[in-house]
Amino acid sequence: MLRDLFSVRVPAVLVHAAAGTADRLAAADFLTDALDGGPGFYAASGQQFYALTPGSTARIRKEPDTECLGSDCFPGVPATDITAP
């Protein structure tokens, strides 16, 4: 169910560092692979990547500089028909 999904906010600089590239598209591809194709998006306004995850993620993952956003948070999600830059 959608209410059981949380979003995890990850600073773009952290994703770029993990991906080993400054290229936003390459970093997005890296994150897609890391999420095993799971849903995620990039918010250019805040230089943040967001990943939609099961609610249990907040209980089991505590990564520095990331934030699990609960059901009381409403990240600005792009239109669902936008699948490319």
C-alpha positions as CSV (number, residue, x, y, z in Angstrom):
1,M,0.0,0.0,0.0
2,L,1.1,3.5,-0.7
3,R,0.8,4.5,3.0
4,D,3.4,1.9,3.8
5,L,6.0,3.6,1.6
6,F,8.5,6.1,2.9
7,S,10.9,8.2,1.0
8,V,14.6,8.4,1.7
9,R,16.2,11.8,0.9
10,V,19.8,11.5,-0.1
11,P,22.0,14.5,-1.0
12,A,23.1,14.5,-4.6
13,V,26.7,14.9,-3.6
14,L,26.5,11.6,-1.7
15,V,25.0,9.7,-4.7
16,H,27.6,11.2,-7.0
17,A,30.4,10.2,-4.7
18,A,29.1,6.6,-4.4
19,A,28.6,6.5,-8.2
20,G,32.1,7.9,-8.8
21,T,30.8,10.5,-11.3
22,A,29.7,14.1,-11.4
23,D,27.3,13.4,-14.2
24,R,23.7,13.5,-13.0
25,L,22.4,11.0,-15.4
26,A,25.2,8.5,-14.7
27,A,24.5,9.0,-10.9
28,A,20.8,8.4,-11.5
29,D,21.6,5.2,-13.4
30,F,23.8,4.1,-10.5
31,L,21.0,4.8,-8.0
32,T,18.5,2.9,-10.2
33,D,20.8,-0.1,-10.1
34,A,21.4,0.3,-6.4
35,L,17.6,0.3,-5.8
36,D,17.2,-2.7,-8.1
37,G,15.0,-0.7,-10.4
38,G,12.8,0.6,-7.5
39,P,11.2,4.0,-7.7
40,G,13.2,7.1,-7.2
41,F,13.6,10.7,-8.5
42,Y,15.9,13.7,-8.5
43,A,14.8,17.1,-7.2
44,A,17.1,19.7,-8.8
45,S,15.8,22.5,-6.6
46,G,17.3,20.9,-3.5
47,Q,20.1,18.8,-5.1
48,Q,18.5,15.7,-3.6
49,F,17.7,12.2,-4.8
50,Y,14.7,10.5,-3.3
51,A,14.0,6.8,-3.2
52,L,10.6,5.3,-2.3
53,T,11.1,2.4,0.2
54,P,9.1,0.2,2.5
55,G,8.3,1.8,5.8
56,S,10.5,-0.7,7.6
57,T,13.6,1.0,6.0
58,A,13.5,3.7,8.7
59,R,13.9,1.0,11.4
60,I,16.7,-0.9,9.8
61,R,18.8,1.7,7.9
62,K,20.6,4.6,9.4
63,E,22.9,6.2,6.9
64,P,24.8,9.4,7.6
65,D,23.5,12.5,5.7
66,T,20.3,10.7,4.6
67,E,16.9,11.1,6.0
68,C,13.9,8.7,6.1
69,L,10.8,10.8,5.6
70,G,7.7,9.3,7.1
71,S,4.0,9.4,6.1
72,D,3.8,13.0,7.5
73,C,6.1,14.3,4.7
74,F,5.0,15.0,1.1
75,P,7.9,15.3,-1.2
76,G,7.2,17.0,-4.5
77,V,7.0,14.0,-6.9
78,P,7.3,14.6,-10.6
79,A,4.5,13.7,-12.9
80,T,4.3,10.0,-13.3
81,D,4.5,10.1,-17.1
82,I,8.0,11.7,-16.9
83,T,10.4,8.8,-17.3
84,A,13.4,10.6,-18.7
85,P,15.1,14.0,-18.4
